[in-house]
Every structure is written in structure tokens, then in C-alpha cells.
């Protein structure tokens, strides 16, 4: 059910009033991207990216950075994974000072002693190969 909701919300931009209301879709997707269940989290992240691809990230920088900050600073590793997986998607579209912040988030989340599966997921989402075990 949550997987279906995560996927469907990514297609609702026209139903909430268009681009100027995109952030209203992002908030529930942000919550869904924090769910422990992998399939729900992955669909929510895909939907966030889909919605963000239809709006100007430059014009919504503060909101986008707020989403990433909340996720990366979340308590659970699954939330941190969701935040880190959004970094490559927005990195080139934000100001240099935000890029520096994103680099710090990425480094801090990938160097902290999380489980092997968490490191593997972060590496895969960042476009890298599988880390050594």
C-alpha cells in the first residue's frame, strides 16, 4: 500500500496545482522516504526526484536543502540513506555554498560506521561500485 502511494504521489503534480505547489507533494514523500521498508523508501525517493525534475531546483533551493538536511540528520540510517541518495540529483543545480554542505553530508554519512548494507546502498545510489566487504 505504501509502495503504491509513494509511486503515485510522484505523478500528482498537475493535481495539486502545478509547479508552484510541488513542495506540498514533497513533504509526504519525505515521510515515506524515511520508512524502513526498502521498496517504499526507493519509490518515495524516485517520486521526489520525479517531482523535483519538473520544478526549478534553483528557485526552490532552500526547500530542497531543507528536505536533505532533515533526512540526513534523521535518527535512523534509512532516513540518512534517503537524504544521501538525493544529493547527486540536486548537486549541480544548487549554489556552491550548498554544494559544500552536500559534500559534508555525503562524507559524514559514508564514513560513519554504519552497517555494511547501508554503505553498499549509499555507494550504489551515489553511482559507485560495490564497496569492499
Secondary structure, 3 states (H helix, E strand, C coil): CHHHHHHHHCCCHHHCCCHHHHHHHHHHHHHHCCCCCHHHHHHHHHHHHHHHCCCCCCCCHHHHHHHHHHHHCCCCHHHHHHHHHHHHHHHHHCCHHHHHHHHHHHHHHHHCCCCHHHHHHHHHHCCCCCCCC
